[in-house]
């Protein structure tokens, strides 16, 4: 069942003992939404926690780690934030599949897997929806709530430079800044500071990148051996998939990463001419018009995954009429 912000707020007012779920390979949006919503529910006197995410990296740990649920916590109401599909839930949330009370999301590919679903694909970040819920709940926007909200809305819009940035995106950011938040330092930490290992991986990507269709499609392969050799972590790979699309003329950037468990992560970033979510759906994933992702199971070789993703990208490229 689809619900409005007002209906979602009413449901939250009438419930308690909340457990908030985030997605695999957590980014700033899912962790920021979880942190902001959890603190807002606590401000109402509710019991609320965030389920520990095994993939949480140091970059976003401060947003949710202090709010982690005790091992013996028995939730009365389950929420997911920025989770595009049930298969994107973390392994420790597998037992909650089919039991999510409220899904809050902005991915256009979301199959509405909750009892109630508040899904707004037009939102640049899921945090915009969380902000509207917080307003509907009447919770004052404190700096403690504003920081995770700002991290969420800024990271999912590329510091407000992606095409998914809307007027409402800036309204949410402005409200956060109104609490006295130091956005300059946050932006520096999130978008400028890079470890040496990250720079090494960017150098390797540039050296080994492959191009197709008159350099309109770019493919970058991040091999496990290279990642281990330079000591790159998940934090170092955060947003690295945006690099191929930065090259002039590239309309579809495909980044394939070999994970430690043998799976292969696919990240697709496109310009307005090509539908990223269509490419990822054909590989079992999903996402937005300009950004999507998919995962190939262990046993699929990097070359085979590349072949499938490239074929899907070429189809989307041709369907765009280019």
Secondary structure, 3 states (H helix, E strand, C coil): CECCHHHHHHHHHCCCCEEEECECCCCHHHHHHHHHHHHHHHHCCCCEEECCCCCCCCCCHHHHHHHECCCCCCCCEEEEECCCCHHHECHHHHHHCCCCCEEEECCCCCCCCCCEEEECCCCCCHHHHHHHHHHHHCCCCCHHHHHHHHHHHHHCCCCCCCCCCCHHHHHHHHHHHCCCCCHHHHHHHHHHCCCHHHHHHHHHHHHHCEEECCCCEEEEEECHHHHHHHCCCHHHHCCHHHCHHHCCCCCEEEEEEECCCCCEEEEEEECCCCCHHHHHHCCCCEECCCEEEEEECCCCCHHHHHHHHHHHHHHHHHHCCC
